[in-house]
Amino acid sequence: MPLNLVPIGSSHTIQKICGTEAQRHHLEALGFLPGETINVLSRFNGYYVVTVKGSKIGLSDAFAKLIIVSFS
């Protein structure tokens, strides 16, 4: 399921990163890698605040849709 559809406060495992090569590279450079745990902290005006690999990161809705996570 895409990250933009998961409930706030939930924790999931990243399964796949979609998008163009440049988009995938950008997300992977930020630490969004398959197998990593991602926590969704909040959502506001189309932006998400998540934690991955111990870092708090803000994502646009467009990037959140590219991150496919498992049900936890």
Secondary structure, 3 states (H helix, E strand, C coil): CEHHHCCCCCEEEEEEECCCHHHHHHHHHCCCCCCCEEEEEEEECCEEEEEECCEEEEEEHHHHCCEEECCC
